[in-house]
């Protein structure tokens, strides 16, 4: 999913969706119109304040401003992990947040008994993402006639988030 939201063109979108489909054992129709997928992708996600479903935390938390506490929170998350935050004004973009979460999971694999990392994981999912990701998913679902590729990513994102919340509740 991270690679999907990182995508910049039709080829990157197609590759990310194809990888996600293979991972989730969800076949995509052979006749997918990747030009339409790219057009809908750009319409939905490319402008922080004008898109119908901007993938920025601050779009849902702080009235469509990407230079706010949501961005600072993710920068602090990177800092805690000892990783340089992306050189981007949109550090609160979903792709960067998913990347940060991947880095956290890798760090946890190296330090499985570190309670601070476990607490950070819970806070990130149950506090930070919970504030805005369901709203983002809802905004995506409100769009009609989306290509199956984008619907599949929406379903995968929602399933992943629900599974993470359940897993963390049981820890």
C-alpha positions, -999 to 999 in steps of 0.1 A, spaced: 0 0 0 28 23 8 41 21 -28 7 28 -42 5 61 -23 42 69 -32 34 64 -69 39 93 -93 28 78 -126 7 50 -143 36 25 -143 43 29 -106 6 27 -97 3 -4 -118 33 -20 -102 21 -12 -67 -14 -25 -73 -1 -57 -90 22 -64 -61 -7 -58 -36 -30 -80 -56 -4 -108 -56 2 -104 -19 -35 -105 -11 -44 -132 -37 -68 -108 -53 -69 -110 -91 -72 -79 -111 -91 -79 -143 -67 -83 -173 -84 -54 -190 -77 -28 -163 -75 7 -179 -44 20 -162 -49 54 -177 -82 57 -159 -66 44 -127 -39 71 -130 -65 98 -137 -86 89 -107 -55 85 -86 -44 121 -94 -79 134 -90 -84 117 -56 -50 121 -40 -27 147 -56 -38 180 -40 -38 184 -2 -67 207 0 -86 203 -33 -87 165 -37 -118 146 -26 -97 122 -6 -64 139 3 -40 113 19 -27 138 45 -34 134 82 -37 172 86 -64 173 60 -87 155 85 -72 166 118 -65 203 113 -88 218 86 -68 209 55 -35 224 65 -5 201 60 19 222 81 4 215 115 6 193 145 -2 162 124 30 168 105 49 176 136 37 144 152 50 122 123 83 141 123 86 133 160 79 97 152 107 96 127 130 113 152 122 88 179 131 60 155 164 78 148 155 82 111 156 114 91 122 126 82 115 129 45 125 161 29 90 170 21 65 196 33 39 168 32 55 146 59 20 137 71 12 121 37 0 85 42 29 71 22 54 86 47 33 74 76 32 39 63 69 40 57 75 52 93 53 23 105 74 -2 85 105 12 100 90 8 135 81 -28 128 117 -35 116 131 -19 147 108 -40 168 121 -71 151 156 -61 162 144 -52 198 114 -74 205 114 -67 243 116 -29 240 84 -18 256 89 18 244 86 6 208 55 -14 216 39 16 232 48 38 203 32 13 179 0 14 199 0 51 201 6 54 164 -22 31 154 -47 37 182 -43 74 187 -27 90 157 -40 70 127 -74 65 145 -79 103 143 -79 105 106 -74 72 86 -111 61 89 -121 95 76 -98 91 47 -111 57 39 -146 70 41 -138 98 17 -124 72 -8 -155 51 -4 -178 81 -12 -163 83 -47 -184 65 -73 -172 45 -103 -137 40 -92 -115 15 -110 -113 -19 -92 -76 -12 -86 -83 18 -63 -112 -1 -46 -88 -30 -39 -63 -6 -23 -91 10 -2 -103 -24 9 -67 -35 17 -60 -3 37 -91 -7 57 -85 -44 64 -49 -37 74 -59 -10 98 -86 -30 114 -63 -60 118 -36 -38 134 -60 -23 159 -73 -58 168 -37 -72 171 -26 -43 193 -57 -46 215 -47 -82 222 -11 -73 231 
